[in-house]
C-alpha cells in the first residue's frame, strides 16, 4: 500500500482532503529522459512545430488562438515521437498508485489524457477558480447533484522542477460552495483571497493527485521554469460521464494504427478499455464538443 508524504494511505488522504502528495512515482532511470523529452516538446510548441497547445488567455478547450504557450497537449501522440512519455504513463509504480486510488485492478484501467503544463514566456497567466466538470454558474441544487456523480477516474500533476502553481481549497470536493466561494467563482474568479486556499508546493519528482471537483486554480509564472506532467486515468465504469470529460480534448489521433503500434504492453488493456468506452458512449468517436465551450 502506497502512502503520502505524511505516511497516510494515499486513497484515504485523497478521499478526506480532495488532494494528496506522493513521492517517487518516477523511476530514477527515467527522470532525466523525461526532462529532456519535455524540453524538446516545449521547443516544438513554442516554435510552432506542434499545434496541440494551450495558449495564454484561454483556460478550457478549444485552444485555437494565441502564441504564448502554457500547456503542451497529447504527449503520447505518435507524431511527437517521444516514447518515454508512454513508458512512464504505463510504469508499474504509477499504475499501482492509480489502482489504489480507484480501488481497481490494472485490467480495469482506462487510458485517458497526458499533457504537459509549462511556464509561459511572455506574461504571467492565472486560471480561474473552478471545478473541472461543474461550471461556475451551476445552481446550488444542480451542483449538489453533480457532486454525487462518481468520478471513475483520477488526475495528477507530477513535477520535474519545483512547482508552486496549484491552489486548492482542501475538503471542498464533496460539498456545494459557500456563498462567499460562489461569489468569488462567478464574480472574481481569479481572486487571490479565496477563504482557506492552500498553495500546493511540489518538489521535483513529487506528484499531487486531486479530485477534479475540488475548488482549484493555477498561477503560471513566466520567471520560473515549469515542466509538470498532467495526466489522468479512469476505469471501465465511467461511461458517458467520463467520456464527456475526456473526449472534449479531441483524441481522434488515438484511433489510428500508428498510435496502437507504439503502445507499451502495459497500456494495451487500458487502451482497449478507452476504445470500448468510445464505442458505448460516443458511437466510437474520440472527440466531443468541449464542456466549457462558450463559457
N, C-alpha and C positions, 0 to 999 in steps of 0.2 A: 504493500500500500504506500502510495506516494504522499508526502506531507509537504506543507508550505514552509515559508521561511520562519514561521513561528512553531513549527512541528505539529501543526494541526492537519488532519487528513484533508486533502485538497477539496474533496467533494463536500465535506462538512463546512469548510470555510467559505466556499462559493455559495452554498445554499444560505448560510447565515448572513453574509455580508454583501453578496452580489458581485464580489471580485475576490481573487486570490493570487498571490505572488509565489512563483515556484522557481527554484534554482535548477540549473544544469540540465535543461532539456535539449541542448545542442551537444552532440558528441564532440569531444576535444579535437578529433581529427577533421571535423567539418567546419570548424569555426572560421578559420582564415579563408577557406574556399568560399564560404557564404559571403564574407565581406567583399572578397574580390568580385564575385558574381554580382553583388549589389552595385558595386562601383561601375561595372560595365553596363549594367541595366540602367542606372541613373544617367550615365553619359548618353546612352542611346535616347532616353526620354528627353533630356534637355537639349539634345542636338536635333530633335525632330525625326530620329530614325525609328522611334517606337511611338505609335499613335495611341496606344491604350494607356492613357494617363488621367490623373485627377488634376484639375487646374485651379489655381488660386482664384477665389471668387465664387466657386460653385462647390456646395457641400455634398449633395447627393447626385446619383446618376440621373440623367445622362451628362457626362462631362464632354461637351462638344466644342467649347471655345476657350481660348486662353493660351498663354505661353509659359507662365511660371508654374512649374510642376510641384505638387505636394504629395503625389502618390503615383506609383507605377503599378499598373494593373496586370493581372494574369501572368504571374511569374513562371507558371508551368506550361505556358503556351509553347508549342513546339518551335514556333518561329523565333522565339527569344534565344533558343539554343543554350540554355543554362540548366543542365540536367541535375546539378547539385540541389536545386530547389525541390524537385520532386523526390529526390533521395531523402532529404530531411523531412519533408512533409509525410513521408511514409516510414520514418525511422522508428525503431522499437520503443524507445522511452516516451517519445511524443504520443505514439499510438496508445501506450499504456496509460498516460495521463488522460487522454481524451476518453478512453473506455471507462476509467474510474469516475470521471465527472459525469458521464452519460449513463453510467451503470449498465453497460452493454459489453458485447464482445467484438473483436475485430471484424468478424463476419457480418456484423450488422451496421458497421460504419458506412458513411456515405461521403464521398469526395465532394468538396464544395469550393470555397474561394481561397485564393492565395495571392496576396498583393503586398506591396511594399510602401511604407509610409516614410517620407523623407522631408528634409528641410527645404523650403522654397529659397530661391536665390535673390529675388527682387524685393520682397517685402514680407513682413510677418503676416500671419493669417490665423484668425480664430474661427473655429467651428462653433455652432450654437449648442446650447443645452438641448438634449433630445433623448428620446428612446428610439431605437432603430426602426421599429415597425409600428409605432404609435405616434402619429402626427400631433404636434403641439395643440392644435385646435380641437382635438378629440374631447367630447363632452365627458364629464366625470363618470356617468353611468356606463358609457361605452368603453372608457379607459379601464374601468374595473373588470369588465367582461374580457377585454383583450389581454389583461394581465393574467387571467386564469388559463389562457391557452398555453399548453406545454410547448417548450421550445423544440424539443427533439434535436438539440444541437448546442454547440458551444463555439465561442470565438476567442481569439487571443492575440496579444502583441508580444513578440519576442525581440528584445533589444540587442543590437550588435554594438551599440555605443550607449553611453549614459543617456537616459531618456526621462524627461520630466514633463512630457507634453499632455498626458491624460489627466483629466479631473473627473472625479466621480462623487456622487452623494451616497455613501455607504448605506445599505439596507433599504434603499429606495426602490428596489426591483420588484417588490411584491405588493406595493401599496399605491393608491392614487396620489397625485401630487397634492401638497398642501396649497391653500390659497396663495401663499407667497411664491411657492415654486411655480404654480400655474401662471401667475402674473409675470414672472421672470421669463419663463419659456415662451410666452406669447408676445410680451411687450418689450423685453430687454434680454433677448436670448444669448447675447454674448457677455452678459454680466460677469464680473469677477467677484461678485458678492452673493453668490448662492449660499443660503444657510447650510452649514455642515459640510461644505465642499471639502474634498481631500485631493491634494495633488499626489499622483502616484509616481514614486521615484523608482526607476529600474536601473540596475547596474548592468553592464554588458553580460549577456548570457541569461539574464532573468526574463521570465515570462509572466505576464498578467493575463489570466483568464477572467472574463467578465460577462455577466448576464446582459444580454442586449436590451433588456428592459430597465437596467439601472439608468438613472439620470446621469448623463455624462457629456462631456465636451472635450475638445482638444485645442491646444495652442501650438502653432507652428512658428518656430523662430529661425529666421534666416542666418543668424550668427552661430548656431550650434549644429554641427553635423549630426544628422539623424539617418539611421537605416534600421527600421523596425519592421520585422516580418509580421504581417497582419493577415490572419487566416481563420478559417472556420471548417468544422466538420459537423455532420449531422448523423442521424440514424434513419433506418428504413421506415420508421413510424411517422416521419414528418409530414408526408402527404402534401396537400395543396398549400398549407401554411408555410412549410419550408420551401416549397417550390417558388412561391411568390417572392420570398425574401432573397433567395439565391439567384434565380434566373433574371431578376431585374438588372443584373450586372452584365448580361449578354455573354453567354457561354457557348455559342454555336460552334466555336472552334474546338470544343471538346468532342463534338460528334463527327470526328474525322479519323481516318485510318492513320494518318501521320501522328496524331496525338496518342491513339491507342498503342501504337508500336513503340513509343518511347517511355511507357509507364514501367516503373519498377514493379516487381512481383507483388510487393506489399500493398500496392494500390489497385491491383486488378479487381479485387472484390469490391472495395469502396467505389470504384468507377462503375462497375456493373450495377451497383445499387443506385447511383445517381441517374444512370440511364433508365432504370426501372421506374424511378420516381418521375422522370420526364415523360415516360410513356403513360403512366397512370394519371398524372395531374395536369399535363400540359400537351397532350397529343404528340409526344415525342420531341417537342421543341425545347431548346435550351435557352430561350430568351422570352421575356415578358415585358410589358410596359412598366417602367420604374414606379415603385410605390410612391415616391416623393415627387414625381414629375409634376410641375406646375405649382408646387407649394412655395 
